[in-house]
């Protein structure tokens, strides 16, 4: 690694440490003003529009209208979650257990952010980090560097407005490189990584405590009890939003036989077009180049993908999403994986039991731990999925790409980073949120002893297995 790269990174980290040392003395009221200031830097309509336009221009991913919605919705939801949340000093007391919990900063956070959301994701990480009196250094993808730079400038301007050190939010200097990102990860106190699995693995291997997220490859099930029209509408909204740049967009749709035809008609009524076998092959040849997703084709609108791929199926000019039929799963069937585009793979199965088996096969191939959705009127179906599939979130009758990352009509924290548990090789199984950016100190006082007798613990076991009781 070049000395100039190390020096540049060390300078950024040093500035962050100086700012964080000062910020660590802030009260909860002061911290909450800082959090509000950061939120305004992206929710401000002029800023939001400029950031969304820059993101699409720089990365070629997604669309401006939906990025404006995402920036606004995700940030507003996060601010709602953080309003009134304690993150300074005593945050909880348990007199009966003799415990007091105190929130402490982790220090300087290094955040790896993806090109798919070059404003919403770094804003979310920065706000969460500063809620805990930390400083943050953003490591954007090269494509998203300009957007990230503009966001940092806007955030720093708001920090200055409230009298806080602007160096609390920084980004790595250009040109962005793997070497600089690696150096940053080794110097900070906590790494949070969102994006490619290569980035996540690098974070875990950095030697610094790290939180990473798993790969997305969302499966959705429509069973025989579903409200078909509602399910179809929600699926198309979710899959088409921001041209499917979200890891929470559906990639595979499993429909039980009893409602397959009804569901396909409802999907068509909402702008989904089922490709012919010939067009399916054409799209496959274009979407994967040398085994990797074609960066010139992903995250485009459906009709743009169709034009670029030379597709000929009727109705493509007005298509919101493209449907491809499939039966196979695995490396030889790339449509069963994540596509980062408004392309939805459809499986027709006999019944719910077959649907769960197919979903399991898909997740074994890709996306294990992330999330699954089900459209059903049978509550026990969702519970069955939660009890039996390797999955951290079961989204019931909702717009999946909204619901997984928190929504105003469900109880998940607003986040753009979804932990996938050990199934997805992650150390968290929940939505990344402000609590992950805190150290917790516990004051422990003596309480009345609560020691059980041996009989209380082992009595039933002794009796069940004819073991002679032991007297304390």
C-alpha positions in Angstrom: 0.0 0.0 0.0 1.4 3.4 -0.9 2.5 5.7 1.9 0.5 8.6 0.5 -2.7 6.5 0.8 -2.0 5.6 4.4 -1.2 9.2 5.3 -4.3 10.5 3.6 -6.5 8.0 5.5 -4.7 8.7 8.8 -5.4 12.4 8.4 -9.1 11.8 8.0 -9.2 9.4 11.0 -7.2 11.9 13.1 -9.7 14.7 12.3 -12.6 12.3 13.1 -11.1 11.4 16.5 -10.6 15.1 17.5 -14.2 15.9 16.5 -15.6 12.8 18.3 -13.7 13.6 21.5 -15.4 16.9 21.7 -18.8 15.5 20.6 -18.6 12.8 23.3 -19.3 15.6 25.9 -22.7 16.5 24.3 -25.9 16.1 26.2 -28.9 14.1 24.9 -30.6 17.4 23.9 -27.5 18.5 21.9 -27.2 15.1 20.3 -30.8 15.1 19.2 -30.4 18.5 17.6 -27.4 17.2 15.7 -29.5 14.2 14.5 -32.3 16.5 13.4 -29.8 18.7 11.5 -28.4 15.7 9.6 -31.9 14.6 8.8 -32.7 18.0 7.4 -29.6 18.0 5.2 -31.2 15.2 3.0 -34.9 15.8 3.6 -34.6 19.4 2.5 -36.5 19.2 -0.8 -33.8 21.1 -2.8 -31.0 18.9 -1.4 -33.0 15.7 -1.9 -33.7 16.4 -5.5 -30.1 17.4 -6.3 -28.8 14.3 -4.6 -31.2 12.0 -6.4 -30.4 13.5 -9.8 -26.7 13.2 -9.1 -27.0 9.6 -7.9 -28.7 8.5 -11.1 -26.3 10.5 -13.3 -23.2 9.2 -11.6 -24.2 5.5 -11.2 -26.7 4.9 -13.9 -28.7 3.0 -11.4 -32.3 3.5 -10.4 -34.5 6.5 -11.2 -34.7 10.1 -9.8 -38.4 10.0 -8.7 -38.0 6.9 -6.6 -34.7 8.0 -5.1 -36.3 11.2 -4.0 -39.0 9.1 -2.3 -36.4 6.7 -0.8 -34.3 9.5 0.6 -37.3 11.2 2.1 -39.1 8.2 3.4 -36.1 6.3 4.9 -34.8 9.4 6.6 -38.1 10.5 8.0 -38.8 7.0 9.3 -35.3 6.9 10.9 -35.9 10.3 12.6 -39.2 8.9 13.9 -37.4 5.9 15.4 -34.8 8.0 17.0 -37.1 10.7 18.4 -37.0 10.3 22.2 -34.6 7.3 22.1 -32.0 7.5 24.8 -28.4 7.3 23.7 -26.5 9.4 26.2 -25.9 8.6 29.9 -28.3 6.3 31.7 -30.6 4.6 29.2 -32.2 1.9 31.4 -32.6 1.0 35.1 -33.7 -2.4 36.5 -33.9 -2.0 40.3 -35.1 -5.6 40.8 -32.0 -6.8 39.1 -29.6 -4.2 40.5 -28.6 -3.0 37.0 -28.2 0.4 35.4 -27.3 0.6 31.7 -25.2 3.5 30.4 -24.8 4.4 26.7 -21.2 5.1 25.6 -19.9 5.9 22.1 -17.9 3.3 20.1 -15.7 6.1 18.7 -15.0 6.5 15.0 -17.1 4.4 12.6 -16.0 3.4 9.2 -18.9 2.8 6.8 -18.8 1.1 3.5 -21.7 2.2 1.3 -23.0 0.9 -2.0 -23.6 2.6 -5.3 -27.2 1.5 -5.4 -28.1 4.0 -2.7 -25.4 6.6 -2.6 -27.4 9.1 -0.5 -30.0 7.2 1.5 -27.6 4.6 2.9 -24.8 6.9 4.0 -27.3 9.3 5.5 -28.9 6.5 7.5 -25.5 5.3 8.8 -24.3 8.8 9.6 -27.5 9.7 11.6 -27.4 6.4 13.5 -23.7 6.8 14.3 -24.0 10.4 15.5 -27.1 9.5 17.6 -24.5 7.5 19.7 -22.0 10.4 19.8 -19.7 8.9 17.3 -17.9 10.3 14.3 -18.2 8.5 10.9 -16.1 8.2 7.8 -17.9 7.1 4.7 -16.2 4.9 2.1 -18.4 5.1 -1.0 -18.1 3.0 -4.2 -16.3 4.8 -7.0 -19.5 5.3 -8.9 -21.2 6.9 -5.9 -18.3 9.0 -4.8 -19.6 12.3 -6.2 -23.0 11.8 -4.6 -21.5 10.9 -1.3 -19.2 14.0 -1.4 -22.2 16.3 -2.0 -24.1 14.6 0.9 -21.1 15.1 3.2 -20.9 18.8 2.3 -24.6 19.2 3.0 -24.3 17.4 6.3 -21.3 19.4 7.3 -23.1 22.6 6.6 -25.9 21.6 8.9 -23.4 20.5 11.6 -21.8 23.9 11.5 -25.3 25.5 11.7 -25.8 23.9 15.1 -22.2 24.5 16.3 -21.1 20.9 16.0 -17.7 19.9 14.5 -18.2 19.3 10.8 -15.5 16.6 10.9 -18.0 14.3 12.6 -19.0 13.3 9.1 -16.3 12.8 6.4 -15.6 10.6 3.4 -12.5 9.0 2.2 -10.6 11.3 -0.3 -10.7 10.6 -4.0 -9.7 8.5 -5.8 -11.6 5.8 -3.9 -9.6 2.6 -3.8 -9.6 -0.7 -2.1 -6.3 0.2 -0.5 -7.7 3.3 1.1 -10.9 1.5 2.3 -8.8 -1.3 3.8 -6.6 1.2 5.6 -9.6 3.0 7.0 -11.1 -0.2 8.3 -7.9 -1.0 10.2 -7.8 2.4 11.9 -11.4 3.0 13.0 -13.2 1.5 16.0 -16.2 -0.1 14.2 -16.8 -1.0 10.6 -20.4 -1.2 9.2 -20.5 -2.7 5.7 -23.4 -2.6 3.2 -23.0 -3.7 -0.4 -21.2 -6.6 -2.1 -20.3 -9.7 -0.1 -16.7 -9.0 -1.0 -17.0 -5.7 1.0 -18.6 -7.5 3.9 -15.9 -10.2 4.0 -13.2 -7.6 3.8 -14.8 -5.8 6.8 -14.9 -9.0 8.8 -11.3 -9.7 7.9 -10.0 -6.2 8.8 -9.2 -7.0 12.4 -11.7 -4.3 13.5 -15.0 -5.1 15.1 -17.4 -5.2 12.1 -21.1 -5.5 11.3 -22.0 -6.8 7.8 -25.1 -7.7 6.0 -26.0 -10.7 3.8 -26.9 -11.0 0.2 -30.4 -10.4 -0.9 -32.5 -12.7 -3.1 -36.0 -12.2 -1.9 -38.6 -14.9 -2.4 -42.3 -14.2 -2.3 -45.1 -16.7 -2.0 -48.7 -16.3 -3.1 -50.9 -19.0 -1.7 -54.5 -20.1 -2.4 -56.0 -17.9 0.3 -54.4 -14.6 -0.8 -56.1 -11.4 -1.9 -54.8 -11.8 -5.5 -55.4 -8.3 -6.7 -53.8 -6.8 -3.7 -50.8 -9.2 -3.8 -50.2 -8.5 -7.5 -50.3 -4.7 -7.0 -47.9 -4.8 -4.1 -45.5 -7.1 -5.8 -45.2 -4.9 -8.9 -44.9 -1.7 -6.8 -42.1 -3.4 -4.9 -40.3 -4.9 -7.8 -40.4 -1.8 -9.9 -39.4 0.7 -7.2 -36.1 2.5 -8.0 -35.7 -0.1 -10.8 -35.1 -2.8 -8.2 -31.9 -1.4 -6.8 -32.9 -2.5 -3.3 -31.7 -5.8 -1.9 -35.3 -6.1 -0.5 -36.9 -6.3 -4.0 -38.5 -9.6 -4.8 -36.4 -11.7 -7.1 -38.4 -14.9 -7.1 -42.2 -15.4 -7.0 -43.7 -18.8 -6.1 -47.4 -19.2 -6.9 -49.5 -22.2 -5.9 -51.3 -23.9 -8.7 -54.8 -23.1 -7.5 -54.3 -19.4 -8.1 -51.5 -19.3 -10.7 -53.6 -18.2 -13.6 -55.5 -15.6 -11.5 -52.2 -14.2 -10.2 -50.6 -14.0 -13.6 -53.6 -12.1 -15.0 -53.5 -9.7 -12.0 -49.8 -9.2 -12.5 -50.3 -8.4 -16.1 -53.1 -5.9 -15.2 -50.5 -4.1 -13.0 -47.9 -3.8 -15.8 -46.0 -7.1 -15.6 -45.1 -8.8 -18.9 -44.3 -12.5 -19.2 -41.4 -13.1 -21.6 -41.6 -15.7 -24.3 -39.1 -18.5 -24.1 -37.0 -16.9 -26.9 -36.9 -13.6 -25.1 -36.1 -15.3 -21.8 -33.0 -16.7 -23.4 -32.1 -13.3 -25.0 -32.4 -11.6 -21.7 -30.3 -14.3 -20.0 -27.5 -13.9 -22.6 -27.5 -10.1 -22.1 -28.0 -9.9 -18.3 -25.1 -12.2 -17.4 -21.7 -11.5 -19.0 -19.0 -14.0 -18.2 -21.0 -15.2 -15.2 -21.5 -11.7 -13.7 -24.4 -9.3 -13.9 -24.0 -6.9 -16.8 -23.4 -3.4 -15.2 -24.8 -1.7 -18.3 -28.1 -3.5 -18.0 -29.0 -3.7 -14.3 -31.2 -1.2 -12.5 -32.7 0.1 -15.7 -36.5 0.4 -16.3 -38.1 -2.7 -17.7 -38.7 -1.2 -21.2 -35.1 0.0 -21.3 -33.9 -3.5 -20.5 -36.1 -4.9 -23.2 -34.7 -2.5 -25.8 -31.1 -3.1 -24.8 -31.7 -6.8 -25.0 -33.6 -6.9 -28.2 -36.7 -8.4 -26.7 -39.8 -8.9 -28.9 -42.6 -10.0 -26.6 -45.7 -7.8 -27.0 -46.4 -5.1 -24.5 -42.8 -4.4 -23.5 -42.9 -0.6 -24.2 -45.3 -0.1 -21.2 -43.9 -2.9 -19.0 -43.2 -2.1 -15.3 -41.5 -5.4 -14.6 -40.5 -8.4 -16.7 -41.5 -11.9 -15.7 -39.6 -15.1 -16.6 -40.8 -18.6 -16.0 -38.5 -21.1 -14.3 -38.4 -24.5 -12.6 -34.7 -24.9 -11.9 -32.6 -23.4 -9.1 -28.8 -22.9 -8.7 -25.8 -21.8 -10.7 -27.1 -23.3 -13.9 -30.3 -21.3 -13.5 -29.1 -17.7 -13.0 -32.7 -16.4 -13.0 -33.1 -18.0 -9.6 -30.6 -15.5 -8.1 -30.5 -11.8 -7.4 -30.9 -9.7 -10.6 -30.7 -6.1 -9.4 -33.3 -5.3 -12.1 -37.1 -5.3 -12.6 -36.9 -9.0 -13.6 -39.0 -11.4 -11.5 -38.6 -15.1 -11.8 -41.9 -17.1 -11.5 -42.3 -20.6 -10.2 -45.5 -22.6 -10.4 -45.9 -25.2 -7.6 -48.6 -27.6 -6.5 -49.3 -26.3 -3.0 -47.9 -24.4 0.0 -45.8 -27.3 1.1 -44.1 -27.4 -2.4 -43.8 -23.6 -2.2 -41.8 -23.8 1.0 -39.5 -26.5 -0.4 -38.8 -24.4 -3.5 -38.2 -21.3 -1.4 -35.7 -23.3 0.7 -33.9 -24.4 -2.4 -33.6 -20.9 -3.7 -32.3 -19.5 -0.4 -29.8 -22.4 -0.2 -28.5 -21.1 -3.5 -28.6 -17.4 -2.7 -30.1 -15.0 -0.1 -30.2 -17.2 2.9 -31.2 -15.3 6.0 -32.4 -12.1 4.4 -36.2 -12.2 4.0 -39.2 -13.8 2.5 -42.7 -12.5 1.9 -46.0 -14.3 1.8 -49.4 -13.2 0.6 -52.0 -15.2 2.5 -55.0 -14.9 4.8 -53.8 -17.8 6.9 -51.8 -16.6 9.8 -50.3 -20.0 10.5 -48.5 -19.9 7.1 -46.3 -17.0 8.0 -45.5 -18.6 11.4 -44.6 -21.9 9.6 -42.1 -20.0 7.5 -40.6 -18.3 10.5 -40.2 -21.5 12.4 -38.8 -23.6 9.5 -37.0 -21.6 6.9 -33.5 -20.0 7.3 -34.8 -16.5 7.3 -34.7 -13.4 9.6 -37.8 -11.6 8.4 -41.2 -12.9 7.2 -43.1 -10.0 5.5 -46.8 -10.7 5.5 -49.1 -9.0 2.9 -46.9 -6.0 2.4 -44.9 -4.1 -0.3 -41.7 -6.0 0.4 -39.0 -3.5 -0.5 -40.7 -0.9 1.8 -41.5 -3.3 4.6 -38.2 -5.1 5.1 -36.3 -1.9 5.8 -38.9 -0.5 8.2 -42.2 1.0 7.4 -44.7 3.4 8.9 -47.2 0.5 9.1 -44.9 -2.1 10.7 -42.7 -2.4 13.7 -39.2 -2.9 12.1 -36.6 -0.1 12.5 -36.1 2.0 9.4 -32.8 0.8 7.9 -31.0 0.2 4.6 -28.9 -2.6 6.1 -30.5 -5.9 6.9 -28.6 -8.4 9.0 -29.1 -12.0 7.9 -27.9 -13.9 11.0 -25.5 -16.8 10.8 -27.5 -18.1 7.8 -26.1 -15.1 5.8 -22.8 -15.2 7.6 -23.6 -12.1 9.6 -23.3 -11.4 13.3 -26.7 -9.7 13.6 -30.1 -10.9 12.5 -32.0 -7.6 12.8 -32.1 -4.3 10.9 -29.0 -2.3 11.6 -30.0 0.6 13.9 -28.6 3.1 16.4 -28.1 0.5 19.2 -25.5 -1.2 17.1 -23.4 2.0 17.3 -23.3 2.0 21.1 -21.2 0.5 23.8 -23.2 -0.3 26.9 -21.7 0.0 30.4 -23.6 -1.7 33.2 -23.6 -0.7 36.9 -24.1 -3.9 38.9 -25.3 -3.7 42.5 -25.8 -6.5 45.0 -29.4 -7.8 45.3 -31.2 -10.4 47.4 -29.8 -13.8 46.5 -31.9 -15.8 44.1 -30.3 -19.2 44.3 -32.6 -22.1 43.5 -32.5 -25.5 45.2 -31.3 -28.5 43.3 -34.9 -29.9 43.5 -36.3 -26.8 41.8 -34.0 -27.3 38.9 -33.6 -31.1 38.7 -36.8 -32.4 40.4 -38.8 -33.1 37.2 -35.7 -34.6 35.6 -35.0 -36.9 38.5 -38.5 -38.1 38.5 -38.7 -38.7 34.8 -35.5 -40.7 34.7 -35.8 -42.5 38.2 -32.7 -40.8 39.6 -32.2 -40.7 43.3 -32.7 -37.1 44.5 -29.7 -35.2 45.9 -30.2 -33.1 49.0 -28.6 -29.6 48.9 
